[in-house]
Amino acid sequence: MADLRRWLADTRPLRTPAFRRLWTANIVTVIGAQLTVVAVPAQIFAITQSSAYVGLTGIFGLVPLIAFGLWGGALADHFDRRLLLVITTLGLIATSVAFWLLALLGVGDVWVLLSVFAVQQAFFAVNQPTRTAILPRLLPAALLPAANALNMTVTMAGAIAGPLVGGALIPVFGFTWLYFLDAVSLTATLWAVIVLPPLPVTERVGSPGLRAVVDGLAYVRFQPILLMSFLVDLIAMIFGMPRALFPEIAHVQFGGPEEGGLVFGLLSAAIPVGAVLGGIFSGSVSRVVRQGRAVVLAVVVWGVAMALAGVASWFAPSAWLPMLIAVAVALAIGGAADMVSASFRQAMLLSAADDAVRGRLQGVFIVVVVGGPRIADTLHGYGAALVGAPGATTIGGVLVVVFVTIAALALPAFWRYARPASFTAGTELREGSAGA
């Protein structure tokens, strides 16, 4: 039993009251947010009967995420981060209420919906870098990987539960109630950030404008460890994220319907399920000292898993059920590896960067996390047209292994990177004093 507890998620960060409140509130908030993620495209399709209009949610979501993700990081390095969290959370609540009112009043203008969605994503893009940038002020550096694993587990669990719940509730209650539930769920997070103590920046940037954003990017340029943490994630996502191929694999390789079906749902859920399982059994992350080595190995595992998923899908027509299980297991293993990689990369950003630039680096992190899979969607789509979906998936996984190995050889300091022995910046809010 004791050996099992060593492998289960390290819950020591939850002993800190402020982190515990934020994490607990986020369980409710993430599910509520996923309800809106499901409802907005479904409502737009119900209004227009056009997938082209639904596709516009990608553009209306991505542009503000990139722009306000970078600028939001600059804001987080200038203003009191607690105040910024309160303002952006209120903004998220306001946009959810706006969706609720539009549905309640029967407003069917798709451009109004897309505009509200863009505003919502802008608030989200400022909120997330700020939310993550405060963690070193709440927790010691040794617990940052565990805290990141706990946060990612909740996010991935919401990515599974939210769409399932939302898909089931739309036919029963309609869009109005889903938006209302999202607005109500956000009040839990609002309470958690309101009771935080003030969190002023230790070294405020001169002005949270374009110059501050550029200075933040310049900071990364001269920090090879941090730069490499972004690069390996881009390698993993751009070459190894085959989600755009799941519809074709489900239909062509496994004989599912063109519009989706059970196999498509299983493929789509496999990576988040793996990430959740990885989070549940993430007890070892706090004991890992060689974090750079852990990131490289996790990305290699991700690449191998994606390649195996491609190979298994190739043989699907001759052995349908065994190959479906093999693909799902490979994708789940990849999801667990991605959770491990993200936990350590986030810990590096938080512990190796100065407090004065943490917000801006988290803004860059958001852009990388959002942008990499979007590029992958396009790249894998073209690749599948040339060599088929299984071939593109397999080749992409192999390229991940090749490129991350080259990157590690090019910068051996990243492979040798170990977590700091101690981390003193912002130790005033530790266990027992963090907003108790």
C-alpha positions, -999 to 999 in steps of 0.1 A, spaced: 0 0 0 28 23 8 44 16 -26 11 25 -43 9 58 -25 44 67 -38 30 66 -74 -3 83 -67 -6 120 -73 15 142 -49 -12 162 -31 11 181 -9 4 214 -28 -32 211 -16 -20 216 20 -15 253 11 -49 269 16 -47 294 -13 -37 267 -38 -63 243 -25 -91 269 -29 -80 277 -65 -76 240 -74 -110 230 -59 -128 259 -75 -112 250 -109 -128 216 -108 -162 232 -111 -151 260 -134 -134 237 -159 -165 216 -164 -186 247 -168 -162 262 -193 -163 230 -213 -201 233 -215 -196 266 -233 -169 251 -255 -195 225 -267 -225 249 -268 -210 277 -289 -202 256 -320 -234 236 -316 -255 267 -314 -238 283 -344 -244 251 -364 -280 250 -353 -284 286 -366 -265 283 -398 -265 246 -407 -230 253 -419 -197 238 -408 -179 268 -424 -194 291 -399 -186 267 -371 -150 267 -383 -149 305 -377 -148 298 -340 -112 287 -345 -102 320 -360 -123 341 -335 -107 321 -307 -71 318 -318 -65 355 -327 -74 369 -293 -57 340 -275 -24 349 -293 -27 387 -290 -40 389 -255 -19 359 -243 12 379 -251 -2 412 -238 -18 396 -208 16 383 -197 28 419 -198 -2 430 -177 6 402 -152 41 416 -148 28 451 -142 -3 450 -121 -12 432 -88 -19 397 -100 -47 391 -76 -65 422 -89 -59 411 -125 -74 377 -117 -105 392 -101 -110 415 -132 -105 388 -158 -127 363 -139 -155 389 -137 -150 394 -175 -154 356 -181 -186 357 -160 -199 386 -179 -193 369 -213 -211 337 -200 -240 359 -189 -240 375 -223 -243 341 -240 -271 332 -216 -290 364 -224 -286 359 -261 -299 324 -259 -327 334 -236 -338 362 -259 -335 341 -290 -309 362 -307 -297 342 -337 -270 365 -351 -239 343 -356 -216 373 -357 -228 385 -323 -221 351 -309 -186 350 -325 -179 385 -312 -188 375 -276 -168 343 -280 -137 364 -291 -141 387 -260 -144 356 -238 -112 342 -252 -94 375 -247 -103 375 -210 -92 338 -208 -59 347 -225 -51 373 -198 -64 352 -169 -44 320 -176 -8 335 -177 -16 354 -145 -31 324 -128 0 303 -134 25 331 -127 13 333 -90 22 297 -82 58 303 -71 43 329 -47 21 302 -32 43 271 -32 80 261 -29 98 252 -61 100 215 -52 62 213 -53 57 231 -86 57 199 -108 31 183 -85 10 215 -86 12 216 -124 3 179 -126 -28 185 -104 -39 214 -125 -35 196 -158 -53 166 -144 -83 188 -137 -81 204 -171 -80 171 -189 -108 156 -168 -129 186 -178 -120 181 -214 -135 146 -211 -165 153 -188 -175 187 -202 -182 176 -238 -200 144 -227 -222 163 -202 -228 192 -226 -236 168 -255 -262 150 -233 -277 182 -218 -282 203 -250 -311 182 -263 -327 182 -229 -322 217 -215 -311 237 -245 -283 262 -248 -297 287 -222 -291 264 -193 -256 255 -203 -245 291 -205 -262 297 -172 -244 268 -155 -211 281 -169 -217 316 -154 -226 301 -120 -196 278 -120 -172 307 -125 -184 322 -92 -164 295 -74 -132 307 -90 -141 343 -84 -144 336 -46 -111 317 -47 -92 347 -62 -109 373 -41 -97 357 -9 -61 356 -21 -38 382 -4 -24 410 -26 2 397 -51 21 427 -64 50 421 -88 84 422 -72 99 442 -101 72 459 -121 78 465 -159 78 501 -170 47 500 -191 25 470 -200 27 478 -237 43 465 -269 78 472 -255 71 450 -225 60 422 -247 91 425 -269 113 426 -238 97 394 -226 104 377 -259 140 390 -258 144 375 -223 135 341 -236 161 345 -264 189 348 -239 176 319 -217 185 287 -236 169 264 -211 136 282 -213 138 286 -251 144 248 -254 114 241 -232 92 259 -258 110 243 -287 105 207 -275 68 213 -270 65 228 -305 83 197 -319 60 174 -300 28 192 -310 35 202 -346 48 169 -358 31 145 -333 -4 158 -327 -26 138 -351 -61 150 -339 -70 164 -373 -67 128 -387 -90 112 -362 -121 116 -384 -104 100 -414 -89 72 -393 -122 64 -377 -140 64 -410 -115 49 -434 -95 25 -412 -123 15 -388 -154 18 -409 -171 44 -388 -197 69 -401 -184 100 -419 -200 124 -393 -182 109 -363 -194 80 -343 -181 59 -314 -147 52 -328 -141 89 -335 -152 97 -299 -128 70 -285 -99 84 -305 -106 119 -294 -109 110 -257 -79 87 -256 -52 114 -252 -71 133 -224 -79 100 -207 -42 92 -207 -33 126 -193 -58 122 -165 -44 87 -156 -9 102 -158 -20 129 -134 -35 104 -110 -3 84 -109 21 114 -110 34 109 -75 70 106 -87 72 140 -104 81 158 -72 110 134 -67 126 140 -101 156 162 -100 168 159 -136 139 178 -151 155 184 -185 161 147 -190 125 139 -179 111 163 -205 132 149 -233 123 113 -224 86 122 -221 86 138 -255 103 107 -270 77 85 -254 50 108 -269 66 105 -304 69 67 -301 33 64 -289 20 84 -318 40 64 -343 27 31 -328 -9 45 -331 -3 52 -368 11 17 -373 -18 1 -355 -44 21 -375 -26 9 -407 -35 -27 -399 -70 -19 -386 -89 -33 -416 -75 -68 -410 -78 -68 -372 -105 -43 -363 -109 -46 -325 -73 -55 -315 -60 -26 -335 -86 -2 -322 -75 -11 -286 -39 -7 -296 -45 27 -311 -64 39 -281 -38 26 -257 -10 42 -277 -28 75 -277 -34 72 -239 3 65 -233 11 96 -253 -14 117 -233 3 105 -200 37 114 -214 25 148 -225 12 155 -190 46 146 -175 64 168 -201 40 198 -195 44 195 -157 81 198 -158 82 224 -186 58 246 -166 80 241 -134 110 252 -154 93 284 -165 82 292 -130 113 284 -111 141 294 -136 125 327 -146 126 360 -127 94 371 -111 94 403 -132 89 383 -164 69 353 -153 36 367 -166 50 373 -201 66 339 -202 33 323 -193 18 344 -221 43 329 -245 35 294 -231 -2 299 -238 7 309 -274 29 278 -279 4 255 -264 -25 269 -285 -5 275 -317 14 242 -320 -17 220 -323 -32 244 -348 -2 242 -370 -3 204 -366 -39 203 -379 -28 219 -412 5 199 -415 -11 166 -408 -39 173 -432 -15 179 -460 5 149 -450 -25 126 -450 -33 137 -486 2 125 -496 7 93 -476 -27 86 -459 -37 93 -423 -19 62 -408 12 71 -427 11 108 -416 6 98 -380 34 73 -380 59 96 -398 49 125 -375 57 104 -344 91 93 -358 100 129 -367 92 139 -331 118 114 -318 144 125 -344 140 162 -339 138 162 -301 170 140 -300 188 165 -323 176 193 -301 189 176 -269 223 169 -286 225 205 -298 219 218 -262 232 193 -237 227 218 -209 190 212 -213 195 174 -209 215 181 -178 191 207 -163 182 200 -127 156 217 -106 170 245 -83 181 233 -49 161 261 -34 138 289 -47 135 320 -25 116 345 -47 82 351 -31 84 327 -2 60 348 19 30 327 10 38 291 19 21 264 38 0 278 66 2 314 55 -10 314 20 -43 330 25 -52 308 55 
